[in-house]
């Protein structure tokens, strides 16, 4: 039993984690996500990571057709998983809520860091592909962008873009990118 003045103890839910359980956590800069009912926590990332995310959002918003949404850190619910991509491009007429359906998503973008490299390169794309999200970008800050397209049940890399010269991409809509300038 807790003595008076002791902090209340927090306990994990019985069974699988679900999206409502994520509301238990503070807005402390950590990223709390659920993969197949299991909790995954990413530590607070540095300012460079946030600057790259902001640069990608700015690039995609500038090229977005009317009624498309480009958002940083909007949750996507895919079956028993609730992931938070660094950048999400939502199709017109999407719900615009803080947790969206993968059917509303045209593109997800992950910006790698030492803490997230394997998670962003291996696990998250598998979950996004299972949700049917048609495009996935993986950004190595200051160096490259790897463009992936859904090919059946998995992503296939279709392009690698490096440097600060603008390169035109056609999906999710025509956009010119220069990943070497995203810093």
C-alpha positions in Angstrom: 0.0 0.0 0.0 1.2 3.5 -0.7 1.9 5.8 2.2 0.4 9.2 2.3 2.7 11.5 0.3 4.1 8.8 -2.0 3.6 9.4 -5.7 0.9 7.2 -7.3 2.4 4.2 -9.2 1.6 3.9 -12.8 0.9 0.5 -14.3 0.8 -0.7 -17.9 -2.6 -1.8 -19.3 -3.5 -5.5 -19.2 -3.0 -7.0 -22.6 -2.1 -5.0 -25.7 -1.4 -1.3 -25.8 -4.0 0.8 -27.8 -4.1 4.3 -29.1 -6.0 5.7 -26.1 -3.2 4.4 -23.8 -0.8 6.9 -25.6 -2.7 9.8 -23.9 -1.3 8.7 -20.6 2.1 10.0 -21.5 3.3 13.6 -21.1 4.2 15.8 -24.1 7.9 15.6 -23.2 9.5 15.3 -26.6 9.7 11.5 -26.5 7.8 9.7 -29.3 5.4 7.1 -28.0 4.1 4.6 -30.6 2.5 1.2 -30.6 3.6 -1.6 -32.9 1.3 -4.6 -32.9 0.1 -3.8 -29.4 3.6 -3.2 -27.9 4.8 0.1 -26.8 7.8 1.7 -28.5 9.4 4.9 -27.1 11.9 7.0 -29.0 14.0 9.5 -27.0 13.8 13.2 -27.6 15.7 14.0 -30.8 18.0 16.9 -31.3 17.3 20.3 -33.0 18.9 19.2 -36.3 16.2 16.5 -36.6 13.4 19.0 -36.1 15.0 21.4 -38.6 15.1 18.7 -41.2 11.5 17.8 -40.5 10.5 21.5 -40.8 12.4 21.8 -44.1 10.6 18.8 -45.6 7.2 20.1 -44.5 8.0 23.5 -46.1 9.1 21.8 -49.4 6.1 19.6 -49.6 3.6 22.3 -48.6 4.9 24.7 -51.2 4.2 22.2 -53.9 1.0 20.7 -52.6 -2.1 21.0 -54.7 -5.2 22.6 -53.1 -6.9 20.6 -50.4 -3.8 18.4 -49.7 -2.4 18.5 -46.1 1.2 18.2 -45.1 1.6 17.6 -41.4 4.4 16.9 -39.0 3.9 14.2 -36.5 0.3 13.2 -37.2 -0.6 9.7 -36.0 -1.5 6.9 -38.3 -3.6 3.9 -37.0 -2.8 0.7 -38.8 -4.5 -2.3 -37.3 -3.0 -2.9 -33.8 -0.3 -0.3 -34.5 -0.3 3.5 -33.9 2.7 5.2 -35.5 3.7 8.8 -35.7 5.7 9.6 -38.9 7.9 12.6 -39.0 5.9 14.0 -42.0 2.6 12.8 -43.4 0.9 13.9 -46.6 -2.8 13.5 -46.5 -5.1 13.3 -49.5 -7.9 15.8 -50.1 -11.0 15.0 -48.0 -9.0 13.2 -45.3 -10.3 13.4 -41.8 -7.7 15.8 -40.6 -7.8 14.4 -37.1 -4.8 13.7 -34.9 -5.0 10.0 -35.7 -5.8 9.2 -39.3 -6.6 6.1 -41.4 -3.9 4.8 -43.7 -6.5 5.2 -46.5 -6.1 9.0 -46.1 -2.3 8.9 -46.4 -0.4 9.4 -49.7 3.1 9.6 -48.3 4.9 9.1 -45.0 8.4 10.4 -44.4 10.9 9.4 -41.7 14.1 11.3 -40.9 16.7 9.0 -39.5 18.9 9.5 -36.5 21.3 7.3 -34.6 18.4 6.4 -32.2 15.8 5.6 -34.9 17.8 4.2 -37.9 16.8 0.6 -37.7 13.3 1.4 -36.6 12.8 3.8 -39.5 14.5 1.6 -42.0 13.1 -1.8 -41.1 10.1 -1.9 -38.8 8.1 1.2 -39.6 8.1 0.6 -43.4 6.7 -2.9 -42.9 3.8 -1.5 -40.8 3.2 1.3 -43.3 3.2 -1.2 -46.2 0.7 -3.4 -44.4 -1.6 -0.4 -44.1 -1.4 0.2 -47.9 0.3 3.6 -47.8 1.6 4.0 -51.3 4.8 6.0 -50.8 7.5 6.1 -48.1 10.5 8.4 -48.0 13.5 7.8 -45.8 15.7 10.9 -45.3 19.3 10.8 -44.1 19.8 14.4 -42.8 22.0 16.5 -45.0 22.8 13.7 -47.4 20.1 11.7 -49.1 16.5 10.9 -49.7 15.5 7.3 -50.6 12.1 7.2 -52.3 10.1 4.0 -51.9 6.9 2.9 -53.6 4.5 0.2 -52.5 5.0 -2.9 -54.6 2.6 -5.6 -53.5 3.0 -6.1 -49.7 6.4 -4.3 -49.4 8.2 -1.1 -50.4 10.6 -1.0 -53.3 13.2 1.7 -53.5 12.7 3.5 -56.8 15.0 6.5 -56.5 17.9 7.9 -54.5 18.3 11.6 -54.4 21.5 13.3 -53.1 22.9 16.7 -52.9 21.6 20.3 -52.9 20.6 20.3 -56.6 16.8 20.3 -57.1 15.4 17.0 -58.4 11.8 16.6 -59.6 9.7 13.8 -58.1 6.2 12.9 -59.3 4.6 11.4 -56.2 2.7 12.1 -54.2 2.4 15.1 -56.5 5.0 17.0 -58.6 7.6 18.4 -56.2 11.2 19.5 -56.4 13.5 18.3 -53.6 17.1 19.0 -52.6 17.8 16.7 -49.6 21.3 18.0 -49.2 19.8 21.4 -48.3 17.5 20.0 -45.7 19.5 20.9 -42.5 
